[in-house]
Amino acid sequence: MKILMLILPLFLLGAQCSKCDLNKMQMRCEYYVGLKGDMSKTSYCESYADYLDETKVYGKASWYHLLAKNPEKAIQSAKKALKFGEEYAKEYMAIGYMVTGDKKKAKELFGSISPNPIVDKDFETVKRIYNDFNIEEAKSFLKK
């Protein structure tokens, strides 16, 4: 019994923590890509977005696909999110359409979103990743 009590803590300390790895991917994605604009680190975002898609957390996956520079995947995840009532995913879908050049669809979706500080922050993040993202144009599409 004493041996088991000595071995158990060592086993637990050496065990892999999949949730820990996911949290690290998310934090690395947000810091390196979202905050710093370091596009060499998009693999963190892509892995995390794929996990979210697999677990049907589509709205959040859509955002991380945008950070991973996969706007087409972001649009697909947002469409699935909307089927589950995740209305906030409209913003991510609109951004996806905007960065892929479909401004008509982007304008239509942005027209149902009210301006707010979260959207402004998201626009700033997207601008660090997609250099040609026009923040002022996106803001002009928002619901008045």
C-alpha positions as CSV (number, residue, x, y, z in Angstrom):
1,M,0.0,0.0,0.0
2,K,2.9,2.4,0.8
3,I,4.4,1.7,-2.6
4,L,1.1,2.6,-4.3
5,M,0.9,5.8,-2.3
6,L,4.4,6.7,-3.6
7,I,3.8,5.7,-7.2
8,L,0.3,7.3,-7.6
9,P,1.5,10.9,-7.3
10,L,4.3,10.3,-9.8
11,F,1.9,8.8,-12.2
12,L,-0.5,11.7,-11.9
13,L,2.2,14.2,-12.4
14,G,3.5,12.5,-15.5
15,A,0.0,12.0,-17.0
16,Q,-0.9,14.0,-20.1
17,C,-3.6,16.5,-19.6
18,S,-5.6,16.9,-22.8
19,K,-7.6,19.8,-21.4
20,C,-4.4,21.5,-20.4
21,D,-3.0,21.1,-24.0
22,L,-6.2,22.6,-25.4
23,N,-6.0,25.5,-23.0
24,K,-2.4,26.1,-24.0
25,M,-3.3,26.0,-27.7
26,Q,-6.1,28.5,-27.2
27,M,-3.9,30.9,-25.2
28,R,-1.0,30.6,-27.6
29,C,-3.4,31.3,-30.5
30,E,-4.9,34.3,-28.8
31,Y,-1.5,35.7,-27.7
32,Y,0.7,35.1,-30.7
33,V,-1.8,35.4,-33.5
34,G,-4.7,37.5,-32.1
35,L,-2.7,39.9,-30.1
36,K,0.7,40.0,-31.7
37,G,-0.3,39.2,-35.3
38,D,2.4,36.4,-35.5
39,M,1.2,34.4,-38.5
40,S,3.9,31.7,-38.0
41,K,1.8,30.5,-35.0
42,T,-1.6,29.9,-36.8
43,S,-1.2,26.1,-36.3
44,Y,-2.3,26.7,-32.7
45,C,-5.5,28.3,-33.9
46,E,-6.1,25.7,-36.5
47,S,-5.7,22.8,-34.1
48,Y,-8.0,24.5,-31.5
49,A,-10.6,25.4,-34.1
50,D,-10.7,21.8,-35.4
51,Y,-11.2,20.5,-31.9
52,L,-14.1,22.9,-31.4
53,D,-15.6,21.8,-34.6
54,E,-15.3,18.1,-33.6
55,T,-17.0,18.9,-30.3
56,K,-19.8,20.9,-32.0
57,V,-18.8,24.2,-30.5
58,Y,-19.3,25.8,-33.9
59,G,-19.6,29.5,-33.0
60,K,-16.3,29.6,-31.2
61,A,-14.7,27.4,-33.8
62,S,-15.6,29.9,-36.4
63,W,-13.6,32.6,-34.6
64,Y,-10.6,30.4,-34.3
65,H,-10.8,29.5,-38.0
66,L,-10.6,33.2,-38.8
67,L,-7.5,33.5,-36.6
68,A,-6.0,30.5,-38.4
69,K,-6.5,32.3,-41.7
70,N,-9.2,29.8,-42.8
71,P,-12.1,32.1,-43.6
72,E,-13.9,29.5,-45.6
73,K,-13.9,27.1,-42.6
74,A,-15.0,30.0,-40.4
75,I,-18.0,30.5,-42.7
76,Q,-18.9,26.8,-42.6
77,S,-18.6,26.6,-38.8
78,A,-20.7,29.8,-38.4
79,K,-23.5,28.4,-40.6
80,K,-23.6,25.3,-38.3
81,A,-23.6,27.6,-35.2
82,L,-26.6,29.5,-36.5
83,K,-28.5,26.3,-36.8
84,F,-28.0,25.9,-33.1
85,G,-29.1,29.4,-32.3
86,E,-25.6,30.9,-31.8
87,E,-26.5,34.3,-33.3
88,Y,-23.1,35.8,-32.4
89,A,-21.6,33.6,-35.1
90,K,-23.2,36.0,-37.7
91,E,-20.3,38.4,-37.0
92,Y,-17.7,35.8,-37.7
93,M,-19.5,34.7,-40.9
94,A,-19.7,38.3,-42.0
95,I,-16.0,38.8,-41.4
96,G,-15.3,35.5,-43.3
97,Y,-17.3,36.8,-46.3
98,M,-15.6,40.2,-46.1
99,V,-12.1,38.8,-46.2
100,T,-13.0,36.4,-49.0
101,G,-14.3,39.3,-51.0
102,D,-18.1,38.7,-50.8
103,K,-19.0,42.1,-49.5
104,K,-22.7,41.7,-50.4
105,K,-23.1,38.8,-48.0
106,A,-20.9,40.5,-45.4
107,K,-23.1,43.7,-45.6
108,E,-26.3,41.6,-45.3
109,L,-25.0,39.8,-42.1
110,F,-23.4,42.9,-40.6
111,G,-26.8,44.7,-41.1
112,S,-28.2,42.5,-38.3
113,I,-25.4,43.2,-35.8
114,S,-25.4,46.3,-33.6
115,P,-22.1,48.2,-33.1
116,N,-20.6,47.4,-29.7
117,P,-17.1,47.3,-28.1
118,I,-16.7,43.5,-28.6
119,V,-17.2,43.9,-32.3
120,D,-14.7,46.8,-32.4
121,K,-12.1,44.7,-30.6
122,D,-12.7,41.8,-33.0
123,F,-12.3,44.1,-36.0
124,E,-8.9,45.2,-34.6
125,T,-7.8,41.6,-34.1
126,V,-8.9,40.7,-37.6
127,K,-7.0,43.7,-39.0
128,R,-3.8,42.3,-37.5
129,I,-4.3,39.0,-39.4
130,Y,-5.9,40.2,-42.7
131,N,-4.0,43.3,-43.7
132,D,-6.6,44.3,-46.3
133,F,-9.5,44.1,-43.9
134,N,-11.2,47.5,-44.0
135,I,-12.5,48.3,-40.5
136,E,-14.3,51.5,-41.5
137,E,-16.1,49.7,-44.3
138,A,-17.1,46.8,-42.0
139,K,-18.3,49.4,-39.4
140,S,-20.4,51.1,-42.1
141,F,-22.2,47.8,-42.7
142,L,-23.3,47.4,-39.1
143,K,-26.9,48.0,-38.0
144,K,-27.5,51.6,-37.3
